[in-house]
Amino acid sequence: MSKKSTRASKPAEETTVPAAKAPVHYKVMYISKELLEDPENELTLEYFYHPGKGKPALFITKSNTELMEVKEFAEPRRCWLINDDVCSDGRIFMTTPIDITLLALHHIRLHCSQKALSLNDIGEANDKSTLRLLREFVRGEEHLRCIADAKKANGMVFYKYNAEKTLAWLAIKTRRVTEKLRSIGVHCGQSAMSKNYVRGELEGENREESYVDYLRMGCDIVGDYLDVDLYEELKQYLEIPEEKPVATAPMEEKEKVGKKRKSLQQLNPNENKKIKLEDKAKNANDKLKSSGLVDDSPSNDHSKPNSSSEETSPVSVVPNTVTPSPVKEKHLTAKEKALAKSAKGTKSIASFFSKK
């Protein structure tokens, strides 16, 4: 057997490939420490219909007695560094208690507006989340007396939606939220960009407008848990005016004024040409005097009339006429004569400043 065949018959050494580490999925959530430390609390993640979002949302239930909403804060291009791992999901989840009546209000308006029904008759058989919410978390009149009328018959309680009660209860809730916002000093309104960039106002100035801003913000917070049509009814019930548009910025006003001036100049182009020609003629006369070719004697100043000549000359009888005095040549030196001789055939400097 050749060496080549013996080498080929040897089994190839198997290289062990390290197993890939499974990615770890983390979620960052803020939750009360009391809920985690109490072993009797059974926390469960469940989905219930959220009226403000118009779809099921995530909630946490505690021992089938309390309901907490899971708020989500998400920003683009955010991640978490947890130990040695990078969590690409940069969202933050936070649990907060919620009034169960706000969740039950949607179902009461939907099913009990025309007739009174018991809680067992509300909802469909395939809608298990609604049945669980109304039967296990809603405690009858304790939660529904502020939004519905209760009628008892044959040992059963029937509920019918009451619009007046509901709006009055929501108005009280909105005003409480408004007072809380004012007490903690939350900045609201169109100018509420940042707490560090707020215009200083005198105490008590525009107090009515600021209260309306707080009331509008409180209505928006409560409206996040209501249907759209009920939210509009609440705004009308509280008589909240529409937001005024933001005033035009100073820079924009300046740009508008500048455009107006340009348009006015375009309407009168002849006047602009006259102004420019007069300025050019004046500059030409000044430069001609400064060149030294003309004497700077007071008698040669054509811009001012000669009072003595007006008195003696018969031409002074004609109004608005001035007798021009002849221009005297300046005595040139030998050097200036040589320069003038060499400059024969060229244009004089005064020709550059003449009117064209």
C-alpha positions in Angstrom: 0.0 0.0 0.0 1.4 3.3 -0.9 1.9 6.2 1.4 -0.7 8.1 -0.5 -3.4 5.5 0.1 -2.6 5.2 3.8 -2.8 8.9 4.3 -6.1 9.0 2.6 -7.5 6.1 4.7 -6.9 8.0 8.0 -10.1 9.6 9.4 -10.1 13.3 9.3 -9.9 15.1 12.7 -13.3 16.6 13.7 -13.1 20.2 14.7 -15.5 21.1 17.5 -17.5 24.3 16.7 -18.5 26.2 19.9 -22.2 26.4 20.3 -23.6 29.8 19.5 -24.8 31.7 22.5 -28.5 32.2 22.3 -29.5 35.9 22.3 -30.9 37.2 25.6 -34.1 39.2 25.4 -34.5 41.8 28.1 -37.3 44.1 29.0 -36.9 47.1 31.3 -39.9 47.7 33.5 -40.5 49.9 36.5 -42.8 48.3 39.1 -43.6 48.8 42.7 -41.3 46.9 45.1 -44.2 46.1 47.3 -45.8 44.0 44.6 -42.7 42.0 44.0 -41.9 41.4 47.7 -45.4 40.2 48.6 -45.5 36.4 47.8 -49.3 36.4 47.9 -49.6 38.7 44.9 -50.1 36.9 41.7 -49.1 39.2 38.9 -50.4 38.3 35.4 -50.0 40.0 32.1 -53.3 40.3 30.2 -54.8 42.2 27.3 -58.0 44.3 27.7 -59.7 46.6 25.3 -58.3 50.2 25.7 -61.0 52.8 24.6 -58.4 55.6 24.0 -56.2 53.4 21.7 -59.2 51.6 20.1 -57.5 48.2 20.5 -56.4 45.8 23.2 -53.6 47.0 25.4 -51.3 45.3 27.9 -52.3 45.3 31.6 -51.1 43.7 34.8 -53.6 42.0 37.1 -53.0 41.5 40.8 -54.7 38.5 42.4 -57.8 39.1 40.2 -58.7 42.2 42.3 -56.7 45.1 40.9 -55.8 46.2 37.5 -52.7 48.2 36.4 -51.9 49.7 33.1 -48.5 49.1 31.4 -47.3 52.4 30.0 -44.7 52.2 27.2 -42.2 54.8 26.4 -40.3 54.2 23.1 -37.8 56.5 21.4 -35.9 55.7 18.2 -32.3 54.4 18.3 -32.2 53.5 21.9 -30.8 50.4 23.6 -29.8 49.2 27.1 -26.5 47.8 28.4 -27.3 45.1 30.9 -24.2 43.4 32.4 -22.2 42.1 29.4 -25.2 42.1 27.0 -26.6 44.8 24.7 -30.4 44.9 24.7 -31.5 46.4 21.4 -35.0 47.0 22.7 -34.7 50.4 24.3 -38.3 50.7 25.4 -39.3 51.4 29.0 -42.4 49.9 30.6 -44.0 51.3 33.7 -47.0 50.1 35.7 -49.6 52.5 37.0 -53.0 52.0 38.6 -56.1 52.7 36.5 -59.7 53.4 37.4 -61.6 50.3 36.2 -64.7 52.4 35.5 -62.9 54.0 32.6 -62.5 50.6 31.0 -66.0 49.5 31.8 -67.5 52.8 30.4 -66.9 51.8 26.8 -68.8 48.5 27.2 -71.7 50.1 29.1 -72.1 52.8 26.4 -71.9 50.2 23.7 -74.4 47.7 25.1 -76.6 49.5 27.7 -77.5 52.8 25.9 -80.9 51.5 24.7 -81.8 48.9 27.3 -80.8 47.9 30.8 -78.6 44.7 31.0 -76.8 42.8 33.7 -73.1 42.4 33.7 -73.4 38.7 32.7 -75.3 39.7 29.6 -72.8 42.2 28.4 -70.2 41.0 25.9 -70.0 38.1 23.5 -69.1 34.6 24.3 -65.9 34.7 22.2 -64.8 38.0 23.9 -63.2 36.5 27.0 -61.3 39.6 28.0 -64.6 41.7 28.3 -66.3 39.0 30.2 -63.4 38.7 32.6 -63.2 42.5 33.1 -66.9 42.9 33.9 -67.4 39.8 36.0 -64.3 39.7 38.0 -62.9 43.2 38.3 -66.0 45.4 38.1 -67.7 45.5 41.5 -71.2 46.3 40.6 -72.6 49.6 41.8 -69.3 50.6 43.4 -67.8 51.2 39.9 -70.9 51.8 37.8 -73.1 54.1 39.8 -71.4 57.2 38.5 -72.0 56.3 34.8 -75.2 54.2 34.8 -78.6 53.8 36.5 -79.1 50.6 38.5 -82.4 48.8 38.4 -83.0 45.7 40.6 -85.5 43.0 39.7 -85.8 39.3 40.8 -82.5 39.6 42.8 -80.5 40.8 39.8 -79.1 44.2 39.0 -79.5 45.8 35.6 -77.5 48.8 34.4 -78.5 51.5 31.8 -76.1 54.1 30.6 -76.7 57.7 31.8 -75.0 60.4 29.7 -75.6 63.2 32.2 -74.1 61.3 35.1 -71.1 60.3 32.9 -70.3 63.8 31.8 -70.6 65.2 35.3 -68.3 62.5 36.7 -65.8 63.0 33.9 -65.9 66.8 34.5 -65.1 66.3 38.2 -62.2 63.9 37.3 -60.9 66.5 34.8 -60.9 69.3 37.3 -59.1 67.2 39.9 -56.4 66.4 37.3 -56.2 70.1 36.4 -55.7 71.2 40.1 -53.0 68.5 40.4 -51.2 69.9 37.3 -51.3 73.4 38.7 -50.1 72.4 42.1 -47.0 70.6 40.8 -46.3 73.5 38.4 -46.5 71.6 35.1 -46.0 74.0 32.1 -48.7 73.8 29.5 -50.0 75.8 26.6 -48.4 76.6 23.2 -45.3 78.1 24.8 -44.6 75.1 27.0 -41.4 74.0 25.2 -39.2 73.6 28.2 -39.2 74.5 31.8 -35.9 76.4 31.4 -37.2 78.6 28.5 -40.4 80.1 29.8 -41.3 83.8 29.5 -41.4 85.5 32.8 -44.9 86.8 33.6 -46.2 88.9 36.5 -48.0 87.0 39.2 -51.7 86.9 38.4 -51.2 88.0 34.8 -53.2 86.0 32.2 -54.5 83.8 35.1 -57.7 83.0 33.2 -55.8 81.9 30.1 -53.4 79.7 32.1 -56.3 78.0 33.8 -57.8 77.2 30.4 -54.5 75.7 29.3 -54.4 73.5 32.4 -58.0 72.6 31.9 -57.3 71.6 28.3 -54.3 69.5 29.3 -56.4 67.8 32.1 -59.1 67.1 29.5 -56.6 65.6 27.2 -55.2 63.3 29.9 -58.7 62.0 30.8 -59.6 61.8 27.1 -56.8 59.3 26.6 -59.1 56.7 28.2 -62.3 57.7 26.3 -63.8 57.1 23.0 -63.4 59.9 20.5 -67.0 61.0 20.4 -67.2 61.0 24.2 -64.0 63.1 24.4 -65.6 65.7 22.1 -68.7 65.8 24.3 -66.5 66.3 27.4 -64.8 69.3 25.8 -68.1 70.9 24.9 -69.4 70.2 28.4 -66.4 71.9 30.0 -66.7 74.8 27.5 -63.0 74.6 26.5 -62.3 77.0 23.6 -60.3 76.1 20.6 -56.6 76.8 20.8 -55.5 80.1 19.2 -52.9 79.9 16.5 -49.4 80.9 17.5 -48.5 84.5 16.7 -46.1 85.3 13.8 -42.5 85.3 14.9 -40.6 88.7 14.8 -38.2 87.5 12.1 -41.0 86.4 9.9 -42.6 89.9 10.3 -39.3 91.6 9.3 -39.1 89.4 6.2 -42.7 90.3 5.2 -41.9 94.0 5.6 -38.8 93.7 3.5 -40.7 92.0 0.8 -43.3 94.8 0.9 -40.6 97.4 0.5 -39.1 95.6 -2.5 -42.5 95.4 -4.1 -43.0 99.2 -3.6 -39.6 99.8 -5.2 -40.6 97.7 -8.2 -43.7 99.7 -8.7 -41.7 103.0 -9.0 -38.6 102.1 -11.0 -38.2 105.6 -12.5 -37.8 107.3 -9.1 -35.0 104.9 -8.2 -33.2 105.7 -11.4 -33.4 109.4 -10.8 -32.0 109.0 -7.3 -29.1 106.9 -8.6 -28.3 109.4 -11.4 -28.3 112.3 -9.0 -26.0 110.5 -6.6 -23.6 109.6 -9.5 -23.5 113.3 -10.7 -22.8 114.5 -7.2 -20.0 112.0 -6.7 -18.5 113.0 -10.1 -18.4 116.7 -9.1 -16.7 115.9 -5.8 -14.1 113.7 -7.4 -13.5 116.3 -10.1 -12.8 119.0 -7.5 -10.5 116.6 -5.5 -8.5 115.8 -8.7 -6.8 119.2 -8.6 -7.8 120.1 -12.2 -10.2 122.9 -11.1 -9.5 125.7 -8.6 -11.3 125.3 -5.2 -12.0 129.0 -4.9 -15.3 130.1 -3.4 -16.3 131.7 -6.7 -16.1 128.3 -8.5 -18.5 126.7 -6.2 -21.5 126.2 -8.5 -23.6 124.6 -5.9 -24.1 127.9 -4.1 -25.5 131.0 -5.7 -23.4 134.2 -5.8 -25.3 136.8 -3.8 -23.2 139.8 -5.1 -23.7 138.8 -8.8 -27.5 138.4 -8.3 -27.7 142.1 -7.1 -25.7 143.7 -10.0 -26.4 141.4 -12.9 -29.6 142.0 -15.0 -29.9 138.3 -15.3 -30.8 138.1 -11.7 -34.2 139.5 -12.5 -35.2 136.1 -14.0 -36.3 133.8 -11.1 -34.5 130.6 -10.3 -31.5 131.3 -12.6 -27.8 131.5 -11.6 -25.1 133.0 -13.8 -22.4 130.4 -14.2 -18.8 131.7 -13.8 -16.1 130.6 -16.2 -13.8 127.9 -15.0 -10.3 129.2 -14.6 -7.4 127.0 -15.6 -4.8 126.3 -13.0 -1.2 127.3 -13.7 0.7 124.1 -14.4 4.3 123.4 -13.5 6.9 122.0 -15.9 6.3 118.5 -14.6 2.6 118.8 -14.9 3.0 120.1 -18.5 5.2 117.1 -19.4 2.5 114.7 -18.0 -0.2 116.5 -19.9 1.8 116.3 -23.2 2.3 112.6 -22.8 -1.4 112.1 -22.1 -2.5 113.5 -25.4 -5.0 111.4 -27.2 -6.4 109.8 -24.0 -9.7 110.5 -22.3 -9.8 112.7 -19.4 -10.6 111.4 -16.0 -13.8 113.5 -15.9 -15.2 111.5 -18.8 -15.6 108.5 -16.4 -17.9 110.4 -14.1 -20.1 112.1 -16.7 -23.8 111.2 -17.2 -24.5 108.4 -19.6 
